[in-house]
């Protein structure tokens, strides 16, 4: 069994090395560290938004999105519902899906967070195991990866996808899908 795991890891490492060497977008994971990757800038023309010029580089955008996601996770871990809501857009239609439960608009999201925060264990702590970003244009990006939500000592791994829009206030989440198991997100 151990030999098969080592072969599997070796093949995964070789595949990742090949992807990196060929210049294709890639993402890797590790058990004890957070892996974050960014893809190349999009080839499509971005729509003009004069108020946000000049356009930052892809690396700068990745750092901005990474900082936004880290701050959002810290707000979640701190149980600060108002701070969490500050990372969601207010001037665009908001959709948040936790597990198989959709919440449309900021008020249903706030209500769920407030109710969950008042239960035993509250919102728990949120950490990212890994994520990558895909920049669609100068003002739109997708971040996806895996997070770990810990509630009452139980660790729940969840894949997530977040659509972010850049505004004069920074990056905000427009669409948030977190594939948590029911045991993690259910409000008792």
Residue pairs with C-beta under 8 A, 6 or more apart in sequence:
16 26
16 28
19 25
19 26
20 26
25 37
25 39
25 40
25 132
25 134
26 37
27 35
27 37
27 130
27 132
27 145
28 35
28 37
28 130
29 35
29 129
29 130
29 146
30 130
34 127
34 128
34 129
34 130
35 129
35 130
36 62
36 66
36 128
36 130
36 131
36 132
36 133
36 145
37 132
37 133
38 58
38 59
38 61
38 62
38 132
38 133
38 135
39 132
39 133
39 134
39 135
40 58
41 58
41 135
42 135
42 136
42 137
44 136
44 137
45 137
46 55
46 137
46 138
46 139
47 137
47 139
49 138
49 139
51 168
52 138
52 139
52 166
52 167
52 168
55 138
56 64
56 138
58 135
61 133
61 135
61 138
61 141
61 166
62 133
62 135
64 166
64 170
64 171
65 133
65 141
65 143
65 164
65 171
66 133
68 87
68 164
68 170
68 171
68 172
69 128
69 131
69 143
69 162
70 128
71 87
72 84
72 87
72 173
73 126
73 127
73 128
73 147
75 83
75 84
75 86
75 87
76 84
76 123
76 124
76 125
76 126
77 123
77 124
77 125
77 126
77 127
79 117
79 122
79 123
81 110
81 113
81 114
81 117
84 113
85 106
85 109
85 110
85 113
87 172
87 173
88 94
88 96
88 106
88 109
88 172
88 173
88 174
88 176
89 165
89 167
89 172
89 173
89 174
90 106
90 172
91 167
92 165
92 174
93 104
93 105
93 174
94 104
94 105
94 106
94 109
94 173
94 174
94 175
95 102
95 103
95 104
95 174
95 175
95 176
96 102
96 103
96 109
96 175
96 176
96 177
96 178
97 103
97 176
97 177
97 178
98 112
98 178
98 180
98 185
99 178
99 179
99 180
99 181
99 182
99 184
99 185
100 182
101 112
101 185
103 109
103 112
112 187
113 123
115 187
116 122
116 123
116 185
116 187
117 123
119 187
119 188
120 152
120 188
121 151
121 152
122 151
123 151
124 149
124 150
124 151
124 152
124 184
125 149
125 150
126 147
126 148
126 149
127 147
127 148
127 150
128 145
128 146
128 147
128 148
129 145
129 146
129 147
129 148
129 157
130 145
130 146
131 143
131 144
131 145
131 146
131 147
131 160
132 143
132 144
132 145
133 141
133 142
133 143
134 141
134 142
134 143
134 144
135 141
136 142
138 166
139 165
139 166
139 167
140 163
140 164
140 165
140 166
141 163
141 164
141 166
141 171
142 161
142 162
142 163
142 164
143 160
143 161
143 162
143 164
144 159
144 160
144 161
144 162
145 159
145 160
146 157
146 158
146 159
146 160
147 157
147 158
147 160
147 178
148 155
148 156
148 157
148 158
149 155
149 156
149 158
149 180
149 184
150 156
151 184
154 183
154 184
156 180
156 181
156 183
156 184
158 178
158 179
158 180
158 181
158 184
159 178
159 179
160 176
160 177
160 178
160 179
161 175
161 176
161 177
162 173
162 175
162 176
162 177
163 173
163 174
163 175
163 176
164 171
164 172
164 173
164 174
165 171
165 172
165 174
178 185
